[in-house]
Amino acid sequence: MDIAKIYKDANALLEGHFLLSSGRHSPFYLQSAKVLENPKVAESLAKALAEIIKNAKVEVDCICSPALGGILAGYELARSLGVRFIFTERVNGAMTLRRGFEVAQGEKIIVCEDIITTGGSAMESAQVVEKLGAKVVGYAALANRGICNRFGGIQNAETKECKLAAHLPLFALEDFVFETFEAQDCPLCKQGSTAIKPGSRGN
């Protein structure tokens, strides 16, 4: 499966000046919503991701995603694995488990995003369910921006920037390694350009 081609065909690999969820700036942006708007494509991507997890022999009882971006990817992954799905969401800036969702003591959970950059939102979701007694056994995403090491993928990532727990695997379909910058160091900003956020938290 050519993940890069799927993103390009869906016009989901954007070029410009973008503000990522991590706060970093990049000349490229992956818009997974454009890929996931096609249910058959979403299903096929989730099945491929589920196979990676199954082959790694990781036991999982539940998929949890941070809202909003991870919900479609997480739901499809849960469906492919035959497990239940829940999501966390922000309330007054803090990640929270709401809507009657509960976790059992020791329940094995994979936290799933559409895209992992630094993994900040995924880590917040993991902390929420772990405080309630669940056990996070890994992270998953359709695409990995290359800051965190992917299971079976690149191992020379900028791990000092990665917020995911280092002892747990990150399962993803592909590494998309684009240069990113802290806002104060962004060359596009210095040229007078303004970063936009086309994803779920901005325009």
C-alpha positions, -999 to 999 in steps of 0.1 A, spaced: 0 0 0 15 33 -11 4 56 17 21 87 2 2 82 -31 -31 78 -12 -25 112 5 -15 129 -27 -45 114 -46 -68 128 -19 -52 162 -21 -43 156 16 -6 165 13 -6 203 13 23 227 7 24 262 22 31 275 58 13 256 85 9 255 122 9 220 135 -10 208 166 24 205 183 29 243 179 57 238 154 56 253 119 61 233 86 60 239 49 39 207 45 7 195 61 -10 162 61 -48 166 61 -60 131 70 -96 142 70 -94 144 32 -83 108 31 -108 95 57 -138 111 40 -138 81 17 -151 52 40 -136 25 18 -102 41 20 -105 46 57 -114 10 61 -85 -3 40 -60 19 59 -74 8 93 -71 -29 82 -35 -24 72 -28 -7 106 -46 -35 124 -25 -61 107 7 -44 119 -6 -45 155 -17 -81 152 17 -92 138 34 -75 167 13 -97 189 1 -68 211 -30 -76 230 -56 -48 229 -91 -45 245 -99 -10 234 -89 19 212 -90 54 226 -85 86 204 -81 122 213 -109 143 197 -113 155 171 -87 145 147 -82 109 159 -118 98 161 -123 85 125 -90 67 124 -95 53 159 -130 41 152 -120 23 120 -90 7 138 -112 -5 166 -136 -20 140 -108 -38 122 -95 -52 155 -129 -61 168 -126 -41 200 -145 -12 215 -138 25 209 -138 55 231 -125 90 228 -112 118 251 -119 155 245 -108 188 259 -128 205 286 -115 239 296 -82 230 280 -78 197 298 -81 163 282 -111 144 297 -130 112 293 -168 121 291 -201 109 276 -204 80 299 -172 63 287 -155 42 313 -124 20 314 -118 -12 334 -89 -19 357 -61 -33 336 -79 -28 303 -54 -28 275 -57 3 254 -40 16 223 -42 54 218 -49 62 181 -44 94 162 -47 103 126 -12 118 126 15 117 152 38 147 153 52 150 188 25 129 202 13 154 228 -24 148 224 -20 111 224 1 112 256 -26 134 273 -52 108 263 -30 80 276 -26 97 310 -63 102 313 -72 65 309 -42 53 329 -54 75 359 -87 56 357 -69 22 359 -64 12 323 -31 1 308 -18 18 276 1 -8 255 9 13 225 1 42 202 -11 41 166 -16 65 137 -21 65 100 10 87 95 40 95 116 57 129 112 91 114 121 97 131 154 88 98 172 102 64 163 78 42 145 76 4 152 94 -12 123 102 22 107 127 50 111 148 48 143 167 81 138 138 104 147 141 135 168 132 115 199 140 144 223 110 162 209 87 131 212 63 132 241 52 95 238 63 70 264 95 56 250 90 21 262 58 17 242 55 10 205 41 35 179 24 17 151 19 37 119 16 30 82 42 55 70 68 80 80 64 115 65 95 133 75 91 169 68 112 197 82 95 215 111 105 246 131 98 262 164 78 294 157 107 316 167 131 298 143 107 295 113 122 308 81 88 312 66 78 335 94 110 355 89 100 360 53 67 376 64 44 346 59 17 337 84 12 301 94 -23 287 91 -39 257 108 -62 238 83 -69 210 108 -94 205 136 -82 232 160 -82 262 137 -94 274 103 
